[in-house]
């Protein structure tokens, strides 16, 4: 190998080792393989299997309280705070003071102006053409000038990147390639994956690009996005310790989705719209956490 090739290879290895080992890199844990999470062996039934009969009817009044208890004003020291604003919008706050809002739109917005706003454009409730001018970074998750959206942003102690997926357009039902983005938020060794307006299961390439997922924010309406059985399959693909449902329009739709996961997951119904995340306190058994809010 020519000498300059050797120098380039050595430089690449040094940079890679620094990214993996340097103490200030908050997102190193997110670079692992998606299958690293220690789940028990789980199998996914055939897609033709009918949906299981809902088992949570007696709990439905607790699912979405008339008035949710407010979450903490900020995360505990060292924690990442996740707040369900509503529909497909979450506010993510890091220990270092970075804030990001997912699927930022004109319908529901967080109480604070985020530093970072991510958007998808399958429907108007997932984007806006007039984001608040105080937002420092607006990341649009659809193609521009014929090229897929590609984001890899580092801001304070947060890293935000995306993985494009396809969507089907209403009317003719044709496929729009790279029309949706899965956004990954990495901070304080926590990896939060927002599936956006996902319309299909994930390929091995998608899984490799996403990496390890600690928290997955998943649309569960079963119609506008991927059907619920296949969305359950996506969760089985990603193996996150924590799943947070969104984008479900009605309590009965949410209940139908939860029934699909009752054998493999703990179901937790929070009275607060916010939770604090820390790697060492992630659930030991896969858990679905329902956060109250407009859906």
KAQUI-V765774 format. One record per residue. RES is the residue in one small letter. PHI is phi in radians with two decimals (NA if undefined). Layout:
res-><RES	RES>
phi-><PHI	PHI>
//
This chain:
res-><x	x	x	x	x	x	x	x	x	x	x	x	x	x	x	x	x	x	x	x	x	x	x	x	x	x	x	x	x	x	x	x	x	x	x	x	x	x	x	x	x	x	x	x	x	x	x	x	x	x	x	x	x	x	x	x	x	x	x	x	x	x	x	x	x	x	x	x	x	x	x	x	x	x	x	x	x	x	x	x	x	x	x	x	x	x	x	x	x	x	x	x	x	x	x	x	x	x	x	x	x	x	x	x	x	x	x	x	x	x	x	x	x	x	x	x	x	x	x	x	x	x	x	x	x	x	x	x	x	x	x	x	x	x	x	x	x	x	x	x	x	x	x	x	x	x	x	x	x	x	x	x	x	x	x	x	x	x	x	x	x	x	x	x	x	x	x	x	x	x	x	x	x	x	x	x	x	x	x	x	x	x	x	x	x	x	x	x	x	x	x	x	x	x	x	x	x	x	x	x	x	x	x	x	x	x	x	x	x	x	x	x	x	x	x	x	x	x	x	x	x	x	x	x	x	x	x	x	x	x	x	x	x	x	x	x	x	x	x	x	x	x	x	x	x	x	x	x	x	x	x	x	x	x	x	x	x	x	x	x	x	x	x	x	x	x	x	x	x	x	x	x	x	x	x	x	x	x	x	x	x	x	x	x	x	x	x	x	x	x	x	x	x	x	x>
phi-><NA	-1.01	-0.97	-1.16	-1.16	-1.09	-1.13	-1.12	-1.11	-1.11	-1.10	-1.10	-1.14	-1.08	-1.09	-1.13	-1.11	-1.10	-1.10	-1.47	-1.96	-1.05	-1.13	-1.56	-1.45	-1.36	-1.90	-1.03	-1.16	-1.45	-1.51	-1.31	-1.17	-1.12	-1.51	-1.26	-1.10	-1.42	-1.38	-1.19	-1.12	-2.24	-2.09	-1.82	-1.08	-1.04	-1.16	-1.38	-1.12	-1.15	-1.14	-1.15	-1.18	-0.99	-2.05	-1.97	-1.00	-1.20	-1.73	-1.00	-1.03	-1.52	-1.15	-2.17	-1.04	-1.01	-2.43	-1.18	-1.18	-1.15	-1.36	-1.11	-1.19	-2.71	-1.22	-1.08	-0.95	1.54	-1.69	-1.73	-1.76	-2.05	-2.16	-1.45	-1.40	2.53	1.05	-2.19	-1.82	-2.20	-1.83	-2.01	-2.17	-1.81	-1.05	-1.49	1.65	-1.38	-2.29	-2.46	-2.06	-1.58	0.69	-1.13	-2.63	-1.63	-1.63	-2.39	-2.28	-1.16	-1.24	-1.98	-1.37	-1.33	-1.23	-2.25	-2.21	-1.86	-2.51	-2.22	-2.22	-1.09	-2.52	-1.17	-1.46	-2.14	-2.78	-2.52	-1.57	-2.35	-1.12	-0.98	-1.12	-1.35	-1.27	-1.36	-2.40	-1.85	-1.93	-1.56	-1.69	-2.24	-1.09	-2.35	0.94	1.37	-2.04	-1.06	-1.13	-2.39	-2.20	-2.66	-1.88	-1.97	-2.44	0.90	-1.81	-2.08	-2.06	-2.20	-2.43	-2.35	-2.23	-1.21	-2.32	-1.66	-2.29	-1.76	-1.55	-1.28	1.87	-1.65	1.30	-1.25	-1.45	-1.89	-1.23	1.12	-1.38	-2.13	-2.19	-1.47	-1.77	-1.99	-1.96	-2.17	-2.82	0.90	1.12	-1.98	-2.04	-1.86	-1.97	-1.80	-1.34	1.14	-1.84	-1.18	-2.07	-2.72	-1.21	-1.72	-1.49	-0.98	-1.13	-1.06	-1.08	-1.14	-1.24	-1.25	1.43	-1.23	-2.03	-1.65	-2.30	-2.06	-1.68	-2.14	-1.34	-2.19	-1.15	1.41	-2.31	-1.17	-1.82	-1.14	-1.09	-1.15	-1.12	-1.24	-1.18	-1.05	-1.10	-1.10	-1.09	-1.14	-1.21	-1.46	0.97	-1.38	-1.12	-2.30	-2.06	-2.11	-1.26	-2.66	0.99	-2.23	1.20	-2.59	-1.12	-1.16	-1.14	-1.07	-1.05	-1.09	-1.18	-1.06	-1.10	-1.25	-1.97	-1.14	-1.46	-1.81	-2.31	-1.29	-1.95	-2.08	-1.93	-1.42	-1.64	-2.01	-1.47	-2.12	-2.54	-1.75	-2.04	-2.53	-0.97	-1.26	-1.91	-1.08	-1.02	-1.33	-1.84	-0.88	-2.32	-1.80	-1.91	-1.62	-1.74	-1.26	2.77	-1.05	-2.28>
//
